[in-house]
Amino acid sequence: MQSLTNISLKAIVIKQVKWKAKLNISALSSLIILLIIFGVLTSSSGSGSYGSGSGILDVQFSIYSLDIFLIISAIWAFIVALLFTTKAYRIDDLSVVSSRTSSAIANILVMIIYSFIAVILMISTYYLQVLEILLVEKKSFVLDHLFISPSILLLCFSSICLFGAIGLLFGSSFKGPVVIKVFLSTFILFSFIYIFMAPNSINIGSLMMLPNLMISVLYLLVATLCFSLTIWIANKSEVSRK
């Protein structure tokens, strides 16, 4: 005889994803507010500016891009991912049948969904900023690459997803077994010491010169690794708790 309470992991995860996505909808509201605020603050100067002058002629150029919106979204994803692993958020898991492993998988899926929505919000805010400059401020505006390419969209998604994955990994690690806490703390300490002692050894410029697609694939691979470690830590925590 089979028990009716024997629910598969897939069914539990799907139920948790629906629950967590609805429960944490306020996180998306906070992102919308942040994007609007920084969109308004940068509407007059853009994400970068430079000027030139000759005699009585003075020309000021302002560059508008997704850079500032991407930075805000990435930081937001990291903070939200950390919050997903706090005790207050884990208590919400009691509303449905769950385990630490299923909760970790659900958090990952929700973070991926939120990253996709964050990209849509970024693009919407960017176009609203452009529309404000054209209609409200009535400034002379040169439109270049108005339509954002799929490679840029993929880069934005992978960047936000990566920061979310790192946030989940950090939050899970510091709440996992003692061995993992010690290892992560030691790794972070030696990383800061290495960066401080040899700052020129890390060449970020060469990474940024790669095509957007290659950078996106690299980010997604690292994010997948972080997600896998998060699930592994959750599984180890489950075993140690038993």
Salt bridges, closest charged atoms under 4 A:
ASP93 OD1 - LYS20 NZ 2.70
GLU137 OE1 - LYS139 NZ 3.21
ASP144 OD1 - HIS145 NE2 3.63
GLU238 OE2 - ARG241 NH2 2.36
